[in-house]
Amino acid sequence: MTESQPLSARLENILNAYGQSLENPPKPVVTDNQPQASYTVAPEVPVPAAVTLQSVPGSRLEQLLASYESVKAAYEEAQARMNALTDALKAEMSASAPQGTQEILLTGPPGLPQLRMRWQSPYRFDVKRFRNENPALYVQYETRGGHWEIRQWS
């Protein structure tokens, strides 16, 4: 058995070593001493794919909904200001340091923040290329996650 074998072949080799196979899995062994499991399967209740909620007047949900637009606008404005500030700092700091410098420390009078700027050169994994060149291997390791996302609609 080698690492270059496909997963199904490696699994089949392991099962064969114990006298089993993927096509004919072993039957569970039940003795008179073991209690039999008994359970009832509840019928599946269909869950709607989407629902519409109406906030109740005076509820916490209504308060959050009422503040959504103003908080989002303030966040976007602050984000734009922060991006402009960091872009300006990067430009000024890199122009003031000798070319090829990997780390720049910026200090000022007491009470002002001290900043460090480092040149980052991280490795990135090209998922799109990997998926195109090795689709079977990609699917073997692909996992699915999920998260809630809030967007304004009308």
FENKA-V315361 format. One record per run of one state. SS is the DSSP state (H for helix, E for strand, - for the rest). FROM is the first residue (numbers start at 0). TO is the last residue. If there is no record, write none. Layout:
# FENKA-V315361
ss: <SS	SS>
from: <FROM	FROM>
to: <TO	TO>
This chain:
# FENKA-V315361
ss: <-	H	-	H	-	E	-	E	-	H	-	H	->
from: <0	6	17	59	96	102	106	114	118	126	133	134	141>
to: <5	16	58	95	101	105	113	117	125	132	133	140	153>
